[in-house]
Amino acid sequence: MGKLRNICVWICRTPQRREGFSNKVKSHASGSITIGAHATLPIVGSITWWGGDYDSLKRAFLLKEPIQESVAAAVRNERGARNQYNLNPAKLDQLSLDEWDELQAIMEILKPFKAWSLKLQGKCMNGTIYDIFPAMDDLLSCLENAKGHYSSSIESHSQHLQTSIDIAWVLLNKYV
């Protein structure tokens, strides 16, 4: 998530990068991806709101090819892109295929949280306990399913996800 956030911040940092990235997205949109009017830029996730991280991941997967192209172009064009330690920041944050797979897994784990958040914000919900308990039960169940999936997985990122799921489960269970 940190690498993706750094890439999104890097793309959105200057008007020139934003415009160049939007042009890449528009050239890709002609055939393979469908974009909305404002979906030409990545969303920078929030460090305090997991819903923002879900939105950031969802947009990143929509814009995966332009993101990869932009980072690859920045790595190739190292002149002027070096920081004080003589390293190319884009090269440090380049996402591997395994890291994209891990981001996909994180997005799937966050999906029910986003869905319940939107449902609880609806007009029929008023924040009462009988609205909240079914959401918490469902989210705990989703975390338990994810825990079971990643405990039996041999993927390289499964241990990291397992630990994160365990922490999320403990925190959510504390409120039930």
CNS distance restraints for C-alpha pairs under 8 A (distance, minus, plus):
assign (resid   1 and name CA) (resid   5 and name CA) 6.07 0.50 0.50
assign (resid   1 and name CA) (resid 103 and name CA) 6.95 0.50 0.50
assign (resid   2 and name CA) (resid   6 and name CA) 6.15 0.50 0.50
assign (resid   3 and name CA) (resid   7 and name CA) 6.21 0.50 0.50
assign (resid   3 and name CA) (resid  93 and name CA) 4.90 0.50 0.50
assign (resid   3 and name CA) (resid  94 and name CA) 7.28 0.50 0.50
assign (resid   3 and name CA) (resid  95 and name CA) 7.12 0.50 0.50
assign (resid   4 and name CA) (resid   8 and name CA) 6.17 0.50 0.50
assign (resid   4 and name CA) (resid  93 and name CA) 7.37 0.50 0.50
assign (resid   4 and name CA) (resid  95 and name CA) 7.62 0.50 0.50
assign (resid   5 and name CA) (resid   9 and name CA) 6.11 0.50 0.50
assign (resid   5 and name CA) (resid  44 and name CA) 5.83 0.50 0.50
assign (resid   5 and name CA) (resid  45 and name CA) 6.22 0.50 0.50
assign (resid   6 and name CA) (resid  10 and name CA) 6.00 0.50 0.50
assign (resid   6 and name CA) (resid  93 and name CA) 6.93 0.50 0.50
assign (resid   7 and name CA) (resid  11 and name CA) 6.14 0.50 0.50
assign (resid   7 and name CA) (resid  67 and name CA) 8.00 0.50 0.50
assign (resid   7 and name CA) (resid  71 and name CA) 7.65 0.50 0.50
assign (resid   7 and name CA) (resid  90 and name CA) 7.23 0.50 0.50
assign (resid   7 and name CA) (resid  93 and name CA) 6.70 0.50 0.50
assign (resid   8 and name CA) (resid  12 and name CA) 6.15 0.50 0.50
assign (resid   8 and name CA) (resid  42 and name CA) 5.73 0.50 0.50
assign (resid   8 and name CA) (resid  43 and name CA) 6.63 0.50 0.50
assign (resid   8 and name CA) (resid  44 and name CA) 5.53 0.50 0.50
assign (resid   9 and name CA) (resid  13 and name CA) 5.75 0.50 0.50
assign (resid   9 and name CA) (resid  44 and name CA) 6.27 0.50 0.50
assign (resid  10 and name CA) (resid  14 and name CA) 7.92 0.50 0.50
assign (resid  11 and name CA) (resid  17 and name CA) 5.48 0.50 0.50
assign (resid  11 and name CA) (resid  18 and name CA) 5.90 0.50 0.50
assign (resid  11 and name CA) (resid  21 and name CA) 7.14 0.50 0.50
assign (resid  11 and name CA) (resid  42 and name CA) 7.87 0.50 0.50
assign (resid  12 and name CA) (resid  17 and name CA) 6.55 0.50 0.50
assign (resid  12 and name CA) (resid  18 and name CA) 5.36 0.50 0.50
assign (resid  12 and name CA) (resid  41 and name CA) 7.46 0.50 0.50
assign (resid  12 and name CA) (resid  42 and name CA) 7.75 0.50 0.50
assign (resid  13 and name CA) (resid  17 and name CA) 7.14 0.50 0.50
assign (resid  13 and name CA) (resid  18 and name CA) 7.50 0.50 0.50
assign (resid  14 and name CA) (resid  18 and name CA) 6.29 0.50 0.50
assign (resid  15 and name CA) (resid  19 and name CA) 6.03 0.50 0.50
assign (resid  16 and name CA) (resid  20 and name CA) 6.06 0.50 0.50
assign (resid  17 and name CA) (resid  21 and name CA) 5.91 0.50 0.50
assign (resid  18 and name CA) (resid  22 and name CA) 6.04 0.50 0.50
assign (resid  18 and name CA) (resid  41 and name CA) 6.97 0.50 0.50
assign (resid  19 and name CA) (resid  23 and name CA) 6.20 0.50 0.50
assign (resid  20 and name CA) (resid  24 and name CA) 6.37 0.50 0.50
assign (resid  21 and name CA) (resid  25 and name CA) 6.25 0.50 0.50
assign (resid  21 and name CA) (resid  40 and name CA) 7.52 0.50 0.50
assign (resid  21 and name CA) (resid  41 and name CA) 7.10 0.50 0.50
assign (resid  21 and name CA) (resid  66 and name CA) 7.05 0.50 0.50
assign (resid  21 and name CA) (resid  67 and name CA) 7.95 0.50 0.50
assign (resid  21 and name CA) (resid  70 and name CA) 7.07 0.50 0.50
assign (resid  22 and name CA) (resid  26 and name CA) 6.15 0.50 0.50
assign (resid  22 and name CA) (resid  40 and name CA) 5.04 0.50 0.50
assign (resid  22 and name CA) (resid  41 and name CA) 6.31 0.50 0.50
assign (resid  23 and name CA) (resid  27 and name CA) 6.20 0.50 0.50
assign (resid  24 and name CA) (resid  28 and name CA) 6.31 0.50 0.50
assign (resid  24 and name CA) (resid  66 and name CA) 5.86 0.50 0.50
assign (resid  25 and name CA) (resid  29 and name CA) 5.97 0.50 0.50
assign (resid  25 and name CA) (resid  40 and name CA) 5.91 0.50 0.50
assign (resid  25 and name CA) (resid  63 and name CA) 7.03 0.50 0.50
assign (resid  25 and name CA) (resid  66 and name CA) 5.82 0.50 0.50
assign (resid  26 and name CA) (resid  30 and name CA) 6.66 0.50 0.50
assign (resid  26 and name CA) (resid  40 and name CA) 7.36 0.50 0.50
assign (resid  28 and name CA) (resid  32 and name CA) 6.22 0.50 0.50
assign (resid  28 and name CA) (resid  33 and name CA) 6.54 0.50 0.50
assign (resid  28 and name CA) (resid  66 and name CA) 7.41 0.50 0.50
assign (resid  29 and name CA) (resid  33 and name CA) 4.77 0.50 0.50
assign (resid  29 and name CA) (resid  34 and name CA) 5.57 0.50 0.50
assign (resid  29 and name CA) (resid  35 and name CA) 6.54 0.50 0.50
assign (resid  30 and name CA) (resid  34 and name CA) 7.94 0.50 0.50
assign (resid  33 and name CA) (resid  62 and name CA) 7.17 0.50 0.50
assign (resid  35 and name CA) (resid  39 and name CA) 5.63 0.50 0.50
assign (resid  35 and name CA) (resid  40 and name CA) 6.98 0.50 0.50
assign (resid  36 and name CA) (resid  40 and name CA) 7.52 0.50 0.50
assign (resid  39 and name CA) (resid  59 and name CA) 7.38 0.50 0.50
assign (resid  40 and name CA) (resid  63 and name CA) 7.85 0.50 0.50
assign (resid  42 and name CA) (resid  56 and name CA) 6.77 0.50 0.50
assign (resid  42 and name CA) (resid  59 and name CA) 5.98 0.50 0.50
assign (resid  42 and name CA) (resid  60 and name CA) 6.04 0.50 0.50
assign (resid  42 and name CA) (resid  63 and name CA) 7.28 0.50 0.50
assign (resid  43 and name CA) (resid  55 and name CA) 7.02 0.50 0.50
assign (resid  43 and name CA) (resid  56 and name CA) 4.73 0.50 0.50
assign (resid  43 and name CA) (resid  59 and name CA) 6.57 0.50 0.50
assign (resid  43 and name CA) (resid  60 and name CA) 7.56 0.50 0.50
assign (resid  44 and name CA) (resid  52 and name CA) 7.76 0.50 0.50
assign (resid  44 and name CA) (resid  53 and name CA) 7.81 0.50 0.50
assign (resid  44 and name CA) (resid  56 and name CA) 5.94 0.50 0.50
assign (resid  45 and name CA) (resid  50 and name CA) 7.97 0.50 0.50
assign (resid  45 and name CA) (resid  52 and name CA) 5.01 0.50 0.50
assign (resid  45 and name CA) (resid  53 and name CA) 4.47 0.50 0.50
assign (resid  45 and name CA) (resid  54 and name CA) 7.77 0.50 0.50
assign (resid  45 and name CA) (resid  55 and name CA) 7.36 0.50 0.50
assign (resid  45 and name CA) (resid  56 and name CA) 5.18 0.50 0.50
assign (resid  45 and name CA) (resid  57 and name CA) 8.00 0.50 0.50
assign (resid  46 and name CA) (resid  50 and name CA) 6.85 0.50 0.50
assign (resid  46 and name CA) (resid  52 and name CA) 5.30 0.50 0.50
assign (resid  46 and name CA) (resid  53 and name CA) 5.97 0.50 0.50
assign (resid  47 and name CA) (resid  53 and name CA) 7.88 0.50 0.50
assign (resid  49 and name CA) (resid  53 and name CA) 6.99 0.50 0.50
assign (resid  50 and name CA) (resid  54 and name CA) 6.36 0.50 0.50
assign (resid  50 and name CA) (resid 110 and name CA) 7.59 0.50 0.50
assign (resid  51 and name CA) (resid  55 and name CA) 6.28 0.50 0.50
assign (resid  51 and name CA) (resid 110 and name CA) 7.79 0.50 0.50
assign (resid  51 and name CA) (resid 113 and name CA) 7.60 0.50 0.50
assign (resid  51 and name CA) (resid 114 and name CA) 5.76 0.50 0.50
assign (resid  52 and name CA) (resid  56 and name CA) 5.99 0.50 0.50
assign (resid  53 and name CA) (resid  57 and name CA) 6.09 0.50 0.50
assign (resid  54 and name CA) (resid  58 and name CA) 6.09 0.50 0.50
assign (resid  54 and name CA) (resid 107 and name CA) 5.85 0.50 0.50
assign (resid  54 and name CA) (resid 110 and name CA) 6.15 0.50 0.50
assign (resid  54 and name CA) (resid 111 and name CA) 6.98 0.50 0.50
assign (resid  54 and name CA) (resid 114 and name CA) 7.18 0.50 0.50
assign (resid  55 and name CA) (resid  59 and name CA) 6.16 0.50 0.50
assign (resid  56 and name CA) (resid  60 and name CA) 6.00 0.50 0.50
assign (resid  57 and name CA) (resid  61 and name CA) 6.23 0.50 0.50
assign (resid  57 and name CA) (resid 103 and name CA) 7.11 0.50 0.50
assign (resid  57 and name CA) (resid 104 and name CA) 7.77 0.50 0.50
assign (resid  57 and name CA) (resid 107 and name CA) 6.23 0.50 0.50
assign (resid  58 and name CA) (resid  62 and name CA) 6.42 0.50 0.50
assign (resid  58 and name CA) (resid 107 and name CA) 7.25 0.50 0.50
assign (resid  59 and name CA) (resid  63 and name CA) 6.14 0.50 0.50
assign (resid  60 and name CA) (resid  64 and name CA) 5.49 0.50 0.50
assign (resid  60 and name CA) (resid  67 and name CA) 7.54 0.50 0.50
assign (resid  63 and name CA) (resid  67 and name CA) 6.09 0.50 0.50
assign (resid  64 and name CA) (resid  68 and name CA) 6.13 0.50 0.50
assign (resid  65 and name CA) (resid  69 and name CA) 6.13 0.50 0.50
assign (resid  66 and name CA) (resid  70 and name CA) 6.02 0.50 0.50
assign (resid  67 and name CA) (resid  71 and name CA) 6.24 0.50 0.50
assign (resid  68 and name CA) (resid  72 and name CA) 6.03 0.50 0.50
assign (resid  68 and name CA) (resid  94 and name CA) 7.87 0.50 0.50
assign (resid  68 and name CA) (resid  95 and name CA) 7.84 0.50 0.50
assign (resid  69 and name CA) (resid  73 and name CA) 6.00 0.50 0.50
assign (resid  70 and name CA) (resid  74 and name CA) 6.18 0.50 0.50
assign (resid  71 and name CA) (resid  75 and name CA) 6.18 0.50 0.50
assign (resid  71 and name CA) (resid  90 and name CA) 5.80 0.50 0.50
assign (resid  71 and name CA) (resid  91 and name CA) 7.43 0.50 0.50
assign (resid  71 and name CA) (resid  94 and name CA) 6.42 0.50 0.50
assign (resid  72 and name CA) (resid  76 and name CA) 6.25 0.50 0.50
assign (resid  72 and name CA) (resid  90 and name CA) 7.96 0.50 0.50
assign (resid  72 and name CA) (resid  91 and name CA) 8.00 0.50 0.50
assign (resid  72 and name CA) (resid  94 and name CA) 7.71 0.50 0.50
assign (resid  73 and name CA) (resid  77 and name CA) 6.08 0.50 0.50
assign (resid  74 and name CA) (resid  78 and name CA) 6.48 0.50 0.50
assign (resid  74 and name CA) (resid  81 and name CA) 7.64 0.50 0.50
assign (resid  74 and name CA) (resid  90 and name CA) 6.10 0.50 0.50
assign (resid  74 and name CA) (resid  91 and name CA) 7.73 0.50 0.50
assign (resid  75 and name CA) (resid  88 and name CA) 6.87 0.50 0.50
assign (resid  75 and name CA) (resid  90 and name CA) 5.92 0.50 0.50
assign (resid  75 and name CA) (resid  91 and name CA) 5.41 0.50 0.50
assign (resid  77 and name CA) (resid  81 and name CA) 7.49 0.50 0.50
assign (resid  78 and name CA) (resid  82 and name CA) 6.63 0.50 0.50
assign (resid  78 and name CA) (resid  88 and name CA) 6.42 0.50 0.50
assign (resid  81 and name CA) (resid  88 and name CA) 5.82 0.50 0.50
assign (resid  81 and name CA) (resid  89 and name CA) 7.28 0.50 0.50
assign (resid  82 and name CA) (resid  86 and name CA) 5.20 0.50 0.50
assign (resid  82 and name CA) (resid  87 and name CA) 5.23 0.50 0.50
assign (resid  82 and name CA) (resid  88 and name CA) 4.79 0.50 0.50
assign (resid  82 and name CA) (resid  89 and name CA) 6.97 0.50 0.50
assign (resid  83 and name CA) (resid  87 and name CA) 5.83 0.50 0.50
assign (resid  83 and name CA) (resid  88 and name CA) 6.67 0.50 0.50
assign (resid  83 and name CA) (resid  89 and name CA) 7.20 0.50 0.50
assign (resid  87 and name CA) (resid  91 and name CA) 7.88 0.50 0.50
assign (resid  87 and name CA) (resid  92 and name CA) 7.84 0.50 0.50
assign (resid  88 and name CA) (resid  92 and name CA) 6.67 0.50 0.50
assign (resid  89 and name CA) (resid  93 and name CA) 6.54 0.50 0.50
assign (resid  90 and name CA) (resid  94 and name CA) 6.04 0.50 0.50
assign (resid  95 and name CA) (resid  99 and name CA) 5.78 0.50 0.50
assign (resid  95 and name CA) (resid 100 and name CA) 6.55 0.50 0.50
assign (resid  96 and name CA) (resid 100 and name CA) 6.36 0.50 0.50
assign (resid  97 and name CA) (resid 101 and name CA) 6.25 0.50 0.50
assign (resid  98 and name CA) (resid 102 and name CA) 6.24 0.50 0.50
assign (resid  98 and name CA) (resid 157 and name CA) 7.97 0.50 0.50
assign (resid  99 and name CA) (resid 103 and name CA) 6.18 0.50 0.50
assign (resid 100 and name CA) (resid 104 and name CA) 6.21 0.50 0.50
assign (resid 101 and name CA) (resid 105 and name CA) 6.33 0.50 0.50
assign (resid 102 and name CA) (resid 106 and name CA) 6.23 0.50 0.50
assign (resid 102 and name CA) (resid 157 and name CA) 6.33 0.50 0.50
assign (resid 103 and name CA) (resid 107 and name CA) 6.13 0.50 0.50
assign (resid 104 and name CA) (resid 108 and name CA) 6.29 0.50 0.50
assign (resid 105 and name CA) (resid 109 and name CA) 6.30 0.50 0.50
assign (resid 106 and name CA) (resid 110 and name CA) 6.21 0.50 0.50
assign (resid 106 and name CA) (resid 161 and name CA) 7.74 0.50 0.50
assign (resid 107 and name CA) (resid 111 and name CA) 6.02 0.50 0.50
assign (resid 108 and name CA) (resid 112 and name CA) 7.81 0.50 0.50
assign (resid 109 and name CA) (resid 113 and name CA) 7.89 0.50 0.50
assign (resid 109 and name CA) (resid 142 and name CA) 7.71 0.50 0.50
assign (resid 109 and name CA) (resid 143 and name CA) 7.43 0.50 0.50
assign (resid 109 and name CA) (resid 146 and name CA) 7.07 0.50 0.50
assign (resid 110 and name CA) (resid 114 and name CA) 6.37 0.50 0.50
assign (resid 111 and name CA) (resid 115 and name CA) 6.21 0.50 0.50
assign (resid 112 and name CA) (resid 116 and name CA) 6.04 0.50 0.50
assign (resid 112 and name CA) (resid 139 and name CA) 6.81 0.50 0.50
assign (resid 112 and name CA) (resid 142 and name CA) 7.52 0.50 0.50
assign (resid 113 and name CA) (resid 117 and name CA) 6.05 0.50 0.50
assign (resid 113 and name CA) (resid 139 and name CA) 6.85 0.50 0.50
assign (resid 114 and name CA) (resid 118 and name CA) 6.25 0.50 0.50
assign (resid 115 and name CA) (resid 119 and name CA) 6.15 0.50 0.50
assign (resid 116 and name CA) (resid 120 and name CA) 5.93 0.50 0.50
assign (resid 116 and name CA) (resid 135 and name CA) 6.34 0.50 0.50
assign (resid 117 and name CA) (resid 121 and name CA) 6.29 0.50 0.50
assign (resid 118 and name CA) (resid 122 and name CA) 6.55 0.50 0.50
assign (resid 119 and name CA) (resid 125 and name CA) 7.75 0.50 0.50
assign (resid 120 and name CA) (resid 125 and name CA) 5.60 0.50 0.50
assign (resid 120 and name CA) (resid 126 and name CA) 7.73 0.50 0.50
assign (resid 120 and name CA) (resid 127 and name CA) 7.18 0.50 0.50
assign (resid 120 and name CA) (resid 131 and name CA) 7.38 0.50 0.50
assign (resid 120 and name CA) (resid 132 and name CA) 7.78 0.50 0.50
assign (resid 121 and name CA) (resid 125 and name CA) 6.52 0.50 0.50
assign (resid 125 and name CA) (resid 131 and name CA) 6.68 0.50 0.50
assign (resid 126 and name CA) (resid 131 and name CA) 7.62 0.50 0.50
assign (resid 127 and name CA) (resid 131 and name CA) 6.23 0.50 0.50
assign (resid 127 and name CA) (resid 132 and name CA) 6.76 0.50 0.50
assign (resid 128 and name CA) (resid 132 and name CA) 6.49 0.50 0.50
assign (resid 129 and name CA) (resid 133 and name CA) 6.04 0.50 0.50
assign (resid 130 and name CA) (resid 134 and name CA) 7.15 0.50 0.50
assign (resid 131 and name CA) (resid 135 and name CA) 7.12 0.50 0.50
assign (resid 132 and name CA) (resid 136 and name CA) 6.26 0.50 0.50
assign (resid 133 and name CA) (resid 137 and name CA) 6.07 0.50 0.50
assign (resid 133 and name CA) (resid 176 and name CA) 7.43 0.50 0.50
assign (resid 134 and name CA) (resid 138 and name CA) 6.07 0.50 0.50
assign (resid 135 and name CA) (resid 139 and name CA) 6.08 0.50 0.50
assign (resid 136 and name CA) (resid 140 and name CA) 6.05 0.50 0.50
assign (resid 136 and name CA) (resid 172 and name CA) 7.31 0.50 0.50
assign (resid 136 and name CA) (resid 176 and name CA) 7.02 0.50 0.50
assign (resid 137 and name CA) (resid 141 and name CA) 6.16 0.50 0.50
assign (resid 138 and name CA) (resid 142 and name CA) 6.15 0.50 0.50
assign (resid 139 and name CA) (resid 143 and name CA) 6.16 0.50 0.50
assign (resid 140 and name CA) (resid 144 and name CA) 6.14 0.50 0.50
assign (resid 140 and name CA) (resid 169 and name CA) 6.32 0.50 0.50
assign (resid 140 and name CA) (resid 172 and name CA) 7.06 0.50 0.50
assign (resid 140 and name CA) (resid 173 and name CA) 7.14 0.50 0.50
assign (resid 141 and name CA) (resid 145 and name CA) 6.20 0.50 0.50
assign (resid 142 and name CA) (resid 146 and name CA) 6.17 0.50 0.50
assign (resid 143 and name CA) (resid 147 and name CA) 5.96 0.50 0.50
assign (resid 143 and name CA) (resid 165 and name CA) 6.30 0.50 0.50
assign (resid 143 and name CA) (resid 168 and name CA) 7.74 0.50 0.50
assign (resid 143 and name CA) (resid 169 and name CA) 6.26 0.50 0.50
assign (resid 144 and name CA) (resid 148 and name CA) 6.19 0.50 0.50
assign (resid 144 and name CA) (resid 169 and name CA) 7.65 0.50 0.50
assign (resid 145 and name CA) (resid 149 and name CA) 6.20 0.50 0.50
assign (resid 146 and name CA) (resid 150 and name CA) 6.13 0.50 0.50
assign (resid 146 and name CA) (resid 165 and name CA) 7.36 0.50 0.50
assign (resid 147 and name CA) (resid 151 and name CA) 5.91 0.50 0.50
assign (resid 147 and name CA) (resid 162 and name CA) 5.95 0.50 0.50
assign (resid 147 and name CA) (resid 165 and name CA) 6.26 0.50 0.50
assign (resid 147 and name CA) (resid 166 and name CA) 7.20 0.50 0.50
assign (resid 148 and name CA) (resid 152 and name CA) 6.43 0.50 0.50
assign (resid 149 and name CA) (resid 153 and name CA) 6.31 0.50 0.50
assign (resid 150 and name CA) (resid 154 and name CA) 7.93 0.50 0.50
assign (resid 150 and name CA) (resid 158 and name CA) 5.28 0.50 0.50
assign (resid 150 and name CA) (resid 159 and name CA) 7.42 0.50 0.50
assign (resid 150 and name CA) (resid 161 and name CA) 7.07 0.50 0.50
assign (resid 150 and name CA) (resid 162 and name CA) 5.91 0.50 0.50
assign (resid 151 and name CA) (resid 158 and name CA) 7.11 0.50 0.50
assign (resid 151 and name CA) (resid 159 and name CA) 7.56 0.50 0.50
assign (resid 151 and name CA) (resid 162 and name CA) 6.49 0.50 0.50
assign (resid 153 and name CA) (resid 158 and name CA) 6.37 0.50 0.50
assign (resid 154 and name CA) (resid 158 and name CA) 6.86 0.50 0.50
assign (resid 157 and name CA) (resid 161 and name CA) 6.36 0.50 0.50
assign (resid 158 and name CA) (resid 162 and name CA) 5.82 0.50 0.50
assign (resid 159 and name CA) (resid 163 and name CA) 6.24 0.50 0.50
assign (resid 160 and name CA) (resid 164 and name CA) 6.34 0.50 0.50
assign (resid 161 and name CA) (resid 165 and name CA) 5.99 0.50 0.50
assign (resid 162 and name CA) (resid 166 and name CA) 6.13 0.50 0.50
assign (resid 163 and name CA) (resid 167 and name CA) 6.31 0.50 0.50
assign (resid 164 and name CA) (resid 168 and name CA) 6.18 0.50 0.50
assign (resid 165 and name CA) (resid 169 and name CA) 6.02 0.50 0.50
assign (resid 166 and name CA) (resid 170 and name CA) 6.23 0.50 0.50
assign (resid 167 and name CA) (resid 171 and name CA) 6.23 0.50 0.50
assign (resid 168 and name CA) (resid 172 and name CA) 6.08 0.50 0.50
assign (resid 169 and name CA) (resid 173 and name CA) 5.83 0.50 0.50
assign (resid 170 and name CA) (resid 174 and name CA) 6.13 0.50 0.50
assign (resid 171 and name CA) (resid 175 and name CA) 7.15 0.50 0.50
assign (resid 172 and name CA) (resid 176 and name CA) 6.89 0.50 0.50
